[in-house]
Amino acid sequence: MTVSIPASFTKLSSDKIMTDTIMDFPRNVGTLLKADWFEDIVVNRSASERRAATITARRSIKKEYQASWLVRAIECIDLTTLAGD
């Protein structure tokens, strides 16, 4: 997998990346949390606790599968929280 840095980014001597065009984009104000989405959720507590207890007993992922799962985990990271705004 190759990652290319857009031309609008410039490399600083401290190996940090900055952009001159970041102010051109409007701020994402987000949305309100709709708690009613969660009101009708039912969880079998004892089954959830049993399942959670087995997580540490499972075998870890090895070799090429480990790499592919790590890539998948990195793809799922929400990088918007790292923006600092």
Buried (B, 14 or more C-beta within 10 A) or exposed (E): EEEEEEEEBEEEEEEEEEEEEEEEEEEEEEEEEEEEEEEEEEEEEEEEEEEEEEEEEEEEEEEEEEEEEEEEEEEEEEEEEEEEE
